Each structure stands twice: as structure tokens, then as C-alpha cells.
Amino acid sequence: MDIEVGYLPKRYYDSNPDAGGFFPFTLEGTTPYVFSIDGFYLPELDENFLPLWMRNIKAFPLYFCAEVPTYLKYEIEHKCQEFNIGYRYLTNKYDRSVIVTAIQNEKQFKEIFPFYITLGSGNDLVLWSTNKDVFRLEQREWKGNWEGKVVETVVVKVEVDTSIFWIGYDGENIAVISNQLNFSTYEKIIRTFPIFVVPKLCEYE
């Protein structure tokens, strides 16, 4: 499986939410390592890649934070009940909700991740953190397509020894925001991948 890996230049992003840019949520804390894995379309990605990668970096439990349109709310609740996945709502409104689910192991991950692929590939917010639930909602001012708009926003507190993964626009990449040393260099990153992955360094201008 071929993928591209590249660190994002600091000018690409900051801590403020950016509609249509990097990132559509607020970041708090130290984020020295920010990179993207590209060169794939997430619905067609090898289904074993992410579960094995999460195992290799000792990421479980994972905490997913996602915007869920109302017409899919029953489906996510049903999946959580079926596979014994804990969840809580950050907000639960008439048109959409923001839900946090706690994924304890690879089996739960494999069962629920196709749902998150559908959401993320349709540009609903989907991100997850390793080992800790770091998500909350606050009113924040946006940049980009929502310049100056103040709305309820997902806030991610990047705690010590934590990584955040975000499904990028149209499901064409996954961005990683981390302060973990195993992501501090390209060489260390690629050592965390499953053995069937063929990585290539991507240089962003």
C-alpha cells in the first residue's frame, strides 16, 4: 500500500478554527509535530491499515469526536449499543449533534470506523485522540470561509503524550497533530506503519 507522508509548514495552520482550511476546530496546547498522510481515498484504503497503525503506536483507547447529522443519529447510537461502545454528546441539536465515542480495542474500531469514513468523506468533522478524551465545545471566532463568524466550536486540548487524527476534506488525507516523539521525524513516523505500507516523503511548499 502506497502513501505519502509530509510535515505541514507552520504557515498552513494555527490554533484558530479555519473553515475550509487547517483546521476546522480549535487547538490548545503544544503541537510540535503536524503532518499529513496522503495519496489515497479513505473509502478505498486498506481496512487493516488504521487498526494496525493504532495498535503499533499503543493508541487505545481512542476517543472519536464527530459531527453527526440528525438522520444518522440513530445509526451511531445503535452501533454503540451493539458493540458496547461508550458515548457522550457535546451537543444534541435538531439538525446535527457532536458526539464523543470511546473505542477500547481494534475490534470496536473495525466495527465503527466505516461509519466515520462516511461522515469524514462527506466533510462532516471527524477526529480522534489517543488514550485521552480531549474534546469540548466553546464559542470561537472563525477564519476562512466563515471569517469573523462566532459559533460553537470543537476545542481540542492537546495534552502531554497525545496525538490527534483528523479526516481531511473529501476523505483524501488524514492529518496528525502530535507531541509524541515517535512522530518527531519522518524516519520515526514510517517505522510505526504496518509492514505492508510503502511510504514516500512529501515536501509541502
N, C-alpha and C positions, 0 to 999 in steps of 0.2 A: 504494500500500500504506500503510495507516494504522497507526501505532504510537504508544504513549505513552512518554514519557521523564521520569524523575524521580529526583532525588538522594535516597538513603535517609538519614533522620536518624541521627545517631551512636548514639542510644539503641537503634536497631534491631539493632545488631551490635557485636561486639568481636572480639578476636583468638582467643578460645577457641572450640572446636567446640561447636555447639549443635544437638542432634538435633531436627529439626522446625522449626528457626529459621534465623537468618542468623549463621553459615554452618556447614554440616556438614563443616568442615575447619578446620585451624588456620592463622591468618595471622601472618606475621612480616614486619616492615619497615614502611615508611611508606606509608600508604594514604589520601591526602588526598581522592581523588575516588571515591565509591562511588555508583553509580546503577543503575537498573533500566530495561530496556525491556520494555513490557507491551502488552496489547491484542491478543494473538494466541495461537494454539495451535500450538506449534512444528511438529508433523507437517503442518500446513496452511500454513506460512509459505512465501512465495515462495522457491523454491530458489536464486535468484540473489542474494538479499539478503546473506546472510552471506559468501559468497565475495567479492562485490564490496566489501563493507564492509571485510573483512580486507585486500583489495588497497589500498583507499583510505588505510588507516592504516599501510600498509607493515609488516604484521604477520608475514609469512612469514620464516623457518619458524615454524610453530605447534607447540606441544607439548601434546598431549592427555593428560590423566590420567583414568582411568576405572576404576570397579569393574565387573568382568565376571563374571557368574555362570558356573559351570563349563560349563553346557550351551551357552553361546555362545563359549567359549574357542576352539574350533576355527575358528569363523566369523571371528573377528577375526584370528587368525593367518593364515588363508587369504587374507583381504583384504590384509593387509600384504604377504604374499608376492606376490600377484597384481599389486599396484600399486607394488611396490618401496618400501614404507614401512618405515622402521626402527622397531624397538620394543624395549623392555626391561620386565621385570617388577620392580615394587617388592616384591610378594609373590605367591606362587603356591600357594594352599591348596586343599584338597579341595572346598570349596563355592563359593569365589569368588577371583578374582585382582584385583590392581591393576596396570594396565599403562600405560606411557607410550609414546605413538607420536609420531614426528617427521614432520610434514606439511610438505613443502617448497614446495608450489605450489597454485594453485587447482584444478588437475585432480585431484590426490590428495585435496584437501579435498572436492570434489564426490563422489568415489567412496566415501569412507569416512564422511562425515558422516551419511548416513541411518542407519547402524548406531548412531552416538552419539545420534541423535534417539530411537531406540527405547529405548536404555538410560536416557537422561535423563528421558524422558517416563514411564518406569516407576519413577522415583525412585531409580535407581542413580546414584551420583556420577559426574558428567561435568563436567570443567572444562578449560580450556586457557589457555596463556600465550603471549604474543607474543615471538618472537625467542630466548627462553632457556628451557631446561629448569630449572624452579624447584621440582621436586617431590621429596619424600622421605617416609618413614614413621617415626613415633615413637610411643611410648606417651604418651597425653594423657588428662586428665580432662575429661569432657563435662558440658554443661549440658542443659537442656530435658528431652526425653523420656528421656534416659539420665543424668539428674542423678547425679553422683558416680561414674559408671562410668569405669574406666580401660581404654582399648583402643588397639590400633594404629590410628593416625590419619594421614591425609594432611596433611602440613605444606607450606604454600606460602610460599616466601620471595620477597616482592615486592621485586625488585631495581630499580635505577635504570632509568628509561625502559622500564617494563614494565607491561602490562595483563593482568589475569586475567578470564576469562569463565566463568561458571557457569550451566549449565542448571538453572533453578529447578524447584520442585516441580510435578509433573504436566506439565512442558513448557509452562507458561503464562507464562514470562518468562525473560529472560536478565539476570543481574546482572553488572555490570562493576566491577572493583576496580582502580584505576589510580593511577599517579603521573605519567602523561603529560599534558603541557599541553594537547594537543588535546581532552582530556576535562574541562578545568578549569571550563568554563561550559556552560550549555545551548546557547548560540549556537554555540560551537565544536563541541560534540558533533554537532549536526544538520548541520553543514557536512561532516562525514565520511561521511554516509549517501549511498547511491546516489540518483540524481536522481528515481527513481520513488517514493521514500519520502515520506509526508506525516506529519510528526511533530506531536505535541501535548504540551505541558508538563503533567506530572502532579505535583501537590503532595501529598506524604505528610504525614499529620497527626502 
